[in-house]
């Protein structure tokens, strides 16, 4: 309950909501402009390759880095644990009689909780990054890896300066606040006995570190004090400047949408220092393991070590945009934050925040290192489910109903009967005992006749020479939207295709997978395998729910299914728009008024296809592009019940974008998205229609 209260607190924080929404909108445009004329896929492919190193290769780079550092007068220390790193830094400070250290931004020092440790040892750390310093004054930790104080407004900062610093400054006087910070911080640079930084790069071939910033604080921190300590993870190692420059090309673009950061500082060796009695600066490089080295050889989790800490996975995450990093993450935030919390701190710390991921896969699309973040999070959810369980009710539904086709079919019949007293005139159902918080949509009820029944009763055989195609209906089509399945069958019959379907009602298993229920998912997958084995007889497997298609294509292979079946699924699963395009079928689109399109997450990022182009070609000026078309609608299956407040916030943003188009109809490819968007709009009193793509094809 404490966690749910934190969620509600952030959702009700008007300043946070305004800041995150404004940043997300501005970031997407700035990033798009920054990458204009460049091949993002080519750039991130290069970074993924150069960061794809084994433990042995990393150790080799480290030893080369150490030799070059030591030959230029520096010292290198390997810290196996957090405690080792903090203790070494403390010893350096005490050996130099430093009671004050000035710090440039370092997420690794957040990981080690260095500030708290030093304070207990009688050493005062001062953050010199403006955002970090503001948070230090407020006794808060960063809510973003690049913009740590993104959750603060200028009014809040002005109030903080008045209360803590006793400085009289107007809330709109940004220049005045900057001057106060400059004046206060400048005193610390000259008083500090030690300067402390992180690093973006550790170049093995020369023993050089690179620091990327937008403020001059890092240069003052590294030059004025007589001692410099650098704390970093082994993943910061690169072989040479050429590799560093490849990362540098995408880092500011991905982090803040800048073409280049204001400062890039390169530091090597023990340089002259007027403040050190030896006449030379004392420099220490501390490499933190904290479990990292073991992951370099892990077949899945080594991917997380490719992270260049740009924060783009948070910048484009619809859940982060609702909650910020104080909830959607721990020390590290965003999708990579969920991963690193689990890997570096353990599942106990990560189990709640892992569930916050709605699995929209936007992070995968934008990661400049090509990390398959969603796949890693899904695997971690499974591990967390193995360790802590998923709850009796969900386990009972997944294992006792969804994994048993006959029971599942009976459940649909029972559901239709039980809902009768609660069905409204428009076909929506008032779900009994549903809390007000979760009742933010008008949900469509279970239909009297399931798709499989309608198919058996109304299927019209085509000519003997008709080509056969396979259709996988999925749960929503089977019970809630059977008319969509029949529309597909009739559409393809008209083009002389014979449509075959599974013999039994089957769930793809995605609900169990995203909940981390490995046992139930395995049972559901086993129910599907006999059906999927028949796929060799067909050229395509058509889905009307891209989540089903994405599950078959991407989740099943991770559970060790036969490689031949996996290969067939990968090449043969298509949505209806893909099928029509692939077969070069000359179809027509029938839809009145202005039309816009919402792209389901697993349509554009699972099946790698969007019908927007064909809609634009066919509808011409009747088609109105939707802002953030491929941003999640907030459904996520059971997510919209488990985290209804977050789901409502996300769909509300989608709703506002739809209203802005002034379209009469929204087209999408996913029954889940229809349930979410149509249900929310009806609750809001809107008469905008929401239709599946298959409904307007003829």
N, C-alpha and C positions, 0 to 999 in steps of 0.2 A: 504493500500500500504506500510505503514511503516513496517508492520509485514512481508510482502513478501520480502522486502529489507533485513530484518534481516536474513531471511532464505537464501537468495542468498549470503549474506556476509559470513555466516558459511559454505555454500557449496563450496565457493571459497577460504576458508582459508586452505591452503595446510598443515600447521602444525597441525591444528585441525583434518583434515581428516586422516593424517598419524598416529597421536596419537590414535585416536578412533579406527581405523581399526586394528592397532597393538595390542591394549589392548583387543579388542573383540576376536581376534584370540587366544591370549595367555590365556585369562580368561577361555574360554570354555574348553581348555585342562587342565588347572590347577584345575578348579572346578571338572572336571570329575575324575581326579586323587585323589583329596581330598575326594570325596565321594565313591571311589572304595571300594567294600566290605561292604558297608552300604546300608540300605534300605531307600532311600530318601523319598519315599512315607510314610513309617512308621514314620520317624522322623518328617516330616512336619505335618502329621496327629496328632501327639502328641502335637506339638506346637499350631496348630489350636484349638485343644480341650482346652488346658490350657489357651489360650488367649480369649476363647469364653465366656466373662463375661458380665453380665448385669450391668447397672448403679448402682443398689443396691449393687451388689457384689464388684464393684470397690470402692464404698464409704466405704464399710466394710473393705476392705484391706487398704484403705487410713487411716482410723481411727486407725487401728492396727499399721500401720507404724508410724503415728504421736505419739501415746502413747509411742512406743519404742524409738523414737528419743528424745522426751522430757525427758524421764526418763534417757537418757544418756547425757543430757546437750545441745541438739540441739534445733533449732527453726524451725517451719513449717509454711509456709504461703500459703494460697489458693488465686490465682489470677484469678478472673473471666475473666478479659479482658487483652489484651496485655498491655494496659496503666497501669493496676494495678501491673503487674509483673515488668515493667520497673521502676515504681515509687518506689516500695519496694526496689529494688536493688539499686537505687539511694540513698535512705534514709540510707540503711546499709553502703554504701560507705561514705556518708557524716558524719554519726555518728562516723565512725572510721577515719575520716579525710584522707580518701584515695583519692588521686588525680590520681592515676595510678592503674589499675587493669590488671592482667595478666590472659589470658583466654586459656583454652583448647577447642578443637573443640566442638561446640554445634549448631546443626541445629535448635534447639528451639530458641536460641538467634537470629538466622537469621530470624526466623518467627516473633519475636518481634521487629526486627531491633534495637536491644539493642545498638550496637556500635554507630549508628547515634544519638540515644537518649542520651547516656552518653556524647558524645562529645559536644552536645548542652548544657549540664549541667556542662561543665567544667571538666569532668572526662575523662582521656585518657585510652581507652581499647587497649591492645596489644594481638594479637593472637599469641599463642606459638606453635600451630601445624604448621609444616613447610609449608605445602601447603596453609593453611589459612593465614599465615604470608606473604607469597609471594603475595597472592591475595590482602591482606590489603595494601601492598606496591604499588600494581598496581591499587588500588581503584576498584577492581572487587569483585563480589560475587561468591560463589562456583558453579561449573558446574557439580558436582557429590557429593553425600552425604558422600561417603567414601574417594574418591580421589578428593578433591576440585579443585586442579590445574591440572587436567588431560589434559586440553586443552593447557597447556604451555609446550614449549620445553626447554631444558637446555640452548639453545642459547638465548631464550627470557628471561630466568631467569638471565643469566649472564649480559645481557644488562640492565635489571632492577636494578641489584645490582650496576652496574657502574653508572647508571643515578640517582638513588634515594639514595643509601648508599655511593656513591663516593668510592666504593671498586673496585680495579683493579683486575679482575679475568678473566681467559680464559674460553671460552664457553665450552670446553671439560673437564674442571677441576671441576668435580662434588664434589670430596672430598674437594676441596678448598671452594666451595660454602657452603657446609655443615658446614665447620669450621667457616665461616663468620656468618652463621645463629646461630650456637651454641654460639659464642662469643657475638653477639649482644643480643640474647634472654636471656642469662644467667644474664645479668645485670638487666633485668626487673623482674626476679623472686625475686631478693633480694630487689629491690626498690618498688615493688608493695605492697600496703596496703591490697589488697584483691585478692584472687585467685578465679577464676570462672570456673566451668565445667558444662557439661551436665551429663547425666547418661544413661547407657544402661539398668540397672535394679534398681528397688527400692524394696527391700525385706521386706515385711510387718512383717514377724514373728520376725525379729531382728532389724529393723530400719537401715539396711545397704544399701548402694548404691554400684553398681559395674560399673566400667569404663573400656572399652576395647579399647586399643590403640596399635599402632606399634611404638610409640616413647616414650621416657621417660618424655616428657613435662608434661603430666597429673600428674605424681607423684610429680614433682617439683612444679607445680601449686597448688596442694592440700596440700603440706607439708610446704613449705617455708613461704608464707604470713601468717599473724596472723589471717586472716578471710577467710573462704571458703563459697562461695555461689554455690548452685546446682540448676539449672533450668531444669525442665522436665515436660512432659505431664503425665496425669494420666495413660495412656496406658503402662507406664514403670513399673507399679506395678505388682509384682508377689508374690505369697504366701510365698515361701521359697527358699532355695538354690537349692533344687532339681529341681524346675521349672527353675530357672536361668541357671543351668547347661545344661538343655535340649536345651535351646536357644543358649547357648554358644557353644554347639557342632556343630551347623549349621551356626552360625553367620560368623566366619572368612572364612569358606569354601564357603559360598554363596557370601560374600563380595569381597574377593580377591583371592579365590582359595587356601588359606592357611589352613593347618590343625588346627593351633591355632595361635592366635595373640601373638605378642611379650610380651605385658603386659596386665594383668587383675588385676585391683586394686580394693580392697574392703575397704570401708571407713565407720566407724561407730562412732558416738558420738563426744564429745568435748575432743580431745586428748591434751596432753601437747604441749605447744608452747612457745619457748623462746622469740619470737618476740611480743607476746601479753602481755600486762601489768598484766593481770589476771593470767598469767601462763598457760592458757588453750586456745586452738583454739576456736574461735567463728565460729559456723557452722549454715548455714541457708539453708533450703530446700524449694524451690518455685515451687509449682505445678500450671501449666498453664491450664486453661480450654479452653478459646477461642472457645467455641462451642463443645468441645470434649464430655463432659458429656451427652449432648443430643443425641449424636450419638450412645452411648453404647446400647440403647434400640431400635435403628432403625433396622428394619428387613434386610435391605441391607447394609447400610453404616457403621454399626458396624464392618463389616469385615475389613475396612480400618484401624481400631485401632489395628489390630493384627500385623501390620507392625513392624519389628525389625530393620528397617533402614539399611539393608545390601546393598541396591543399585543394587541387581541382576536384577530387572525389567528393569533398564537402561542398565545394562551390556549386555543383550541379545536382546535389542530392535533394530530393523533395522533402525528405524527413528532416535532414539537417536544416533546411530552410524554415521548417516549422519550430525546431527545438533549439538549434545552436549546439555548440560543442560541450557545454556543461552537462548535457544529458546524452547527446548522440556522440558518445566517446568517453574517454576517461582522461588519460594524459594526452595521448594522440587522439585526434577527432576525425570524423568522417568515416568512410568505408575502411580506409587503411587503419584508422583508429580502432575500429572494432576488431580487426585482424590482429593488430599489435597488442591490444589488451589481452586477447586470448593467448597469444604466443608468448608474450613476455611476462604476463602477470598470472595467467591461468584462467581456466573456465569459470571458476567461482566469481571472479571479478567481471567476467565478460558475458555471463549467461543472460543477464537482463538486456544489456545493450545490443547483443546479437539479434534478439527478437525484434528490435526496432527496425531492422533492415526490411524494406518492403519488397526487395528483390526486383527492382525495376531495371537494373543493369546499366543505368546511366553512367555510373562510375567507370565501368569497363570502356565505354565509348570515349571518355575524355582523358583517361590516364595516359600521360605522355611516355610512360615506361612500358605500356602494353600489359599491365598486370591484370590477370583475370580475377579481379577482386570479388565479383559475385560468386564465382565458383569456389573460391577459398572460404568465403563467409558461409556458403551452403554446407561445405564440409565441416566447418567449425560448429555449425548448428547441430549437425548430426552427432559430433563428438560430445557436445554439451547435452544433447538429448540422451545419449548413452549413459552419461554420468549422473544427470539430475532428473531424468524423466521429462515427460511433456504434459502430464496431467491425465487423470483417469478418464475424464469425459472424452477428450480428443482421442486418446488411445483406443477407447471403446468404439468410437465412430470410425476411425481409420481402419483398425484391425478387424472389428466385428461387423462392419457394414460395407465400407468401400472395398475391402479386400475380398468380399464374397458377392459375386455378381447376382445370384438369386436373392440373397438377403437385401442387397442394394435395391433391386427392382421392387421387392415387397415394401421397402421403406418409402419408396416414392408413392406407392398407392396409399399407404397409411398417412403419409404427409398430406396428400390431397384431401383425405377425409377429415383429418384433424383441423385443417385450416378453414373449413367451410364457414364456421361461425364468425370468422374474422376477415372474410373477403369483402372488399369494397366494390362499388360499381365499376370502377375503372380497372378492375383485375388485380389491384395491389392488395397486399395482406397486412393487416395490423398484427404484427407478431406479438403474441401474449407474453407478459412478464419481461418485455424488453425495456430497459431503462431509457429515460428521456435522452440521455447522452448518446445512446446507440441508435435512437430512433430519428435519424437525420435524413432518411430516404423513404420513399414509398416503394417497397420491395414487391416485385412481381411474384405471384404464387406458383406452386406446382400445378401443372396442367392435368386435366382429366385424362387425356390420351397422351401417352409418351411417344417419343419419336419412333422407337422400335415398333410400337403397335401401329402407328400410322403408316409406317413404311411397309409393314407386313400386309396391311389392309388395302393400301392405295397404290402400291408400287406398280407402275405400268412397264411391262417388259418392252424393250426396244427390239429392233430387228435382230435377226440371228447373227449378222455380221458386226454388230455393235462392239466397240472396244470396251473392255471392262476397266473400271477404276475403283479404287478402294476409298471409302469415306469413314473417318473416325469421328463419331458425334461428340463424345465427352459428356460429362454430367449435366452441364447447363442446357445443352441442346436436347438431351434426352428427356429431362423433366420440366424445364422452365420455358425453353424456347424451341419446342419441337417443330414449329412452323418454319423456322430457319433451315432445319435439316431437310424438310420436305421441299422447300424452295430450291435448295441445291440439287436435290434429286431430279426435280422436274426441269430445272434449267439445263442440266447435263443430258437428261433424256432428249431434250429438244435439239441438242447438238449430236445426238446419236451415240451417247456413251451409256453403258450399263453400269449402274452404281451398286457396288456391293458394300455391305456393312458387317461389323462383327456379329457373331451369333448370340452374344450375351452383352448385357449392359456393363460397360467397363469404365472405371475411373482411371485416369492416367497416373495418379499417385502424387501429383504436385502438392496437394494440401498436406499430405504426410511428410513430403520431402522438406518443404519450407518450415514445417514445425519441428524438424529434427527427429522425426520418428523413423529411425532406420528399419526397425523390425516390420512395422506396418507397410512401409514403402516397398520393402522386399517382397512381401506377400502380394501386394497389388501388382507389382511388376511381373511377378510369376504368373498372375492371372492373364496378363496381356501377352506374354511371350508366345503362347500357342497361336494366338491371332496374328502376331507380328511375323511369325514364321511363314505365314501364307503370303507375305508381301512380295516374295520373289516372283509371283504370278502377275504382278502389276507394275506399271511404270511410275505411278504416283500414289501417294497416300494423302488425301485431301483432308484438311482440318478447317473448321469454322472458328475454332478457339485457338489462337496462337500460343496460349500458355500450354495447352495440350501438346501442340507440335514442338514447342521448345523443350518441354519435359522429355518427350520421346527422343529428341535429337541430342540433348545436352546432358540430361541427368542419367538416363539409362546406361550409357557407356561407362559412367563412373562406377557402376555396380557390377561390372564384369560380365555383361551379356556377350553372347557370341559375336565375334568380330564381323562375321558376314552379315548378321542381322543389324548390327550397329552401322555398318557401312551402307546398307540399304536404307535404313531410316534416315541417315544423314543426307543422302542424295534424293530420296523420294518424297519426303514430307514437304507439302506445299500448302499455302492458303489458296482460297478460291481465286483471288486476283492473280497470284503467281501462276496458277494452273492455266487460266485463260490467256495470260501473256505468253507463257511458255509454249502453249499449243497454237499460238497465233490465231486465236478464235476471234472473229470479227463480231463483237457483241455491241449492244446498245445500252445506254444508261437512261433510266426513266426516273426522274425526280423533279418535282416542281419547286419553283422558288430558288432562293439563294442557298448554297450548300457549302458547308465546311467539313473538315476531316480531322478526327482525333486518331493519332497513331498509337495503338496499344504497345506497351513496353516490349512484349515478346514477339510482336509482329516485326518491328523495325530492328530490334536488337536480338531477336531469337531466330526468326526466319529470314532475316536480312532482306526484307522487302517492304515497300510502301506503295499503295496504289494511288498516291497523290498525283503522280504524273498522268495516269490515265484519266483520273477525274478532271484534272485541269484541261487535258486535251478534248475530252468529250463535253464538258460543261462550259468551257470558255469563260466568259465574264460572269457566269452564274456561280462559279467556284470562288470562294473567299478563303485565302490561307488563314489558318488558325495560329495565333502566336503561341509558341511553346507546344506545338502540335504533338511532339513525341515525349512530352513530360508526363509522368505518371498521373492517372486520375485519382489515385488513392485507394483503389479497391483492394488488390492483393488477397482476394479470397477471405479467409478467416481474419486477416489483418484488420479489415474494416469493422470487425466486431471486437477484436482484442484491443485495438487502439483506435476506437471510434473517433475520439477527439482529433487525433492526427489526421485520420482519413477524411474527416469532414473539412478540416482546414485545407487539405490538398485539393479536394474536389471543388471547394469554393473558389479557389484560384482558377481552376479549369473552367468553371461556370462563368466567371467574370470575363475570361478571354473569349468564350463562346458568345456571350452577350455582345461583346465589342465588335464581332464580325457582322452582326445584324442578320445572320443566316436563319432561315426557317427550319433547316434540317442539319443535323450532325450525323455524318457517316463514320462508322468505325468498323473494325473487323473482329471484335471480341465480345462475346455475350456478357462477360464479367464487367467490361467497361460500360456496356449498355445498362446493366443493372445499376451500376454506380452513378453514372451521369444522368440517365433518364430518371432514376429514382430521386436523385437530389433536385433536379430541375422541377419535377412534379411537386415535391415538398415545398419548393420555393414559389410555386404557382405559375411556372413558365409553361407555355404551350409549344415550345420548340420540340420538334420530333427528333428522336434518336433512332437511327436505323443501321442495320448491319449491311455491309457492302453487298452481300448476296441478294438482298431484298430489292436492290435497284438495278440489278443486271438482267438483261433480257436478250 
